[in-house]
């Protein structure tokens, strides 16, 4: 009888396609987290606390929860200690990271599905 073999084949196919889909979603999530972390790092390097806050707010529902807590902690520390950093250091850091490109383009992860 071919029915048990057919059911086994269909079940195996469904399991494999689900595994591939989950692996693709995990890969997309990792890429999103890395891209957001990179964007955040550029703003931290420039002591841009407003930019850091905007990134955290914009991507809060798309990045890993633990990563979000770390980002929030970095933002709070940056806010707290920024007043103790001389203005010339902040100006130099902002000048060093300013490359003339539009940092607001979100060419990563916008089509990512959770």
Secondary structure, DSSP 8 states (H G I E B T S, - for coil): --HHHHHHHHHHHHHHHHHHHHHHHHHHHHHHHHHHHHHHHHHHHTT-HHHHHHHHHHHTTTS-HHHHHHHHHHHHHHHHHHTTS-HHHHHHHHHHH--SS-TT---SSTT---
